[in-house]
């Protein structure tokens, strides 16, 4: 937690933590009442809020056993446009929530390859290259090499990360992606 001076807590951090706790209490009440539609709408509300608050929400949800709702939250986050997905992935990674960040990024393999490339480029540009590789590895596992190369066609700067991801999946995948990159004129 950030502080504003010796022994003083940052009021914004405290407010974010309080809001996450209140959000989770509301979720728990709705879940207990069996109001699944309201639970889903509330999860969507959280996903569309400030990305930096999402790790606090996940932490608070874990404390009260809303693990299934965390999975839904991440699924909804993965459906956002590329910019918000990258921002949420960064927030999760920077808060030490590598597991949830990886889950979010692996769901990115369901996106069009060009969007995955945009997200990977955003992550790499902000220094989150491991997260970019996680996303691209999921893409390589889920798609034919010719489709996975669409990420590099949309964002040529991710080419080295795509190759690293493919090598991490298997030598055969690396060879196939390399071949398709050459065929596409990217590598």
Secondary structure, DSSP 8 states (H G I E B T S, - for coil): --EEETTEE-HHHHHHHHHHHHHHHHHHHHHHTT-HHHHHHHHHHHHTS-HHHHHHHHHHHHHTT-HHHHHHHHHHHHTS-HHHHHHHHHHHHHTT-HHHHHHHHHHGGGS-HHHHHHHHHHHHHTT-HHHHHHHHHHHHHHS-HHHHTHHHHH-GGGHHHHHHHHHHH-HHHHHHHHHHHHHHT--
